Amino acid sequence: MLCLTCRRVRPALSRSDYTAERALLIVTRGLCACGLPPGRTRPPPAVREPVAAPK
């Protein structure tokens, strides 16, 4: 459950991973920001079109 690099809590892989124990660890140690869990990919960034200024 802990990241081997930063020793913080890694992101959960599924909804069933969210437990009271995980929540307590996140509060005490923080959430890992080193990267994504193994086997997960980051979704492509959303493309935003510019908004025209009002006339």
N, C-alpha and C positions, 0 to 999 in steps of 0.2 A: 504494500500500500504506500510505502514511502519511496521517494525518488532516491536513487543511489548517489546522485550528484549533489543535490541541494538539501537532502534529508527532509523535504517537505512532502505533503500529501499529493500524490499523482492524481490527475483527473480520473473520474470514474469511467468505466467502459460501458456500463449499463445502468438503468434506473435501480436495479436491485442492489447495486453497490453502495447506494446512499443509505448509510446507517447512522445511528447515534454515535457510534465509536468514530466513524469517519468525520462526522461533524465536529466532534470534540477535538480530534487531531488537527483539523483545518483551523479551528479557533486558536489552538495552542501553538502550532508549528507553522501554519500558513499553507497556501496552495502553491504547488509547483508551477513554475513558469518556464521551465527548461525546454519544453517542447510537448508534442502530442504523445499520447500513450502508444506503445508498439502496435502496429497493425491499423492505426487510424490515419486518415489523411485529412488535411485541411480543405474545407470547401473553397471553390474559387471565389474571389472577391466579387461582390455585386457591382454591376455596371450601372453607374448613375449618370443620367443625362442632365446637362445643365438646365437650370430653370431660367426662363426668359424674365427679364425685369418688367414690372408692370409699366404700361404706357400712360 
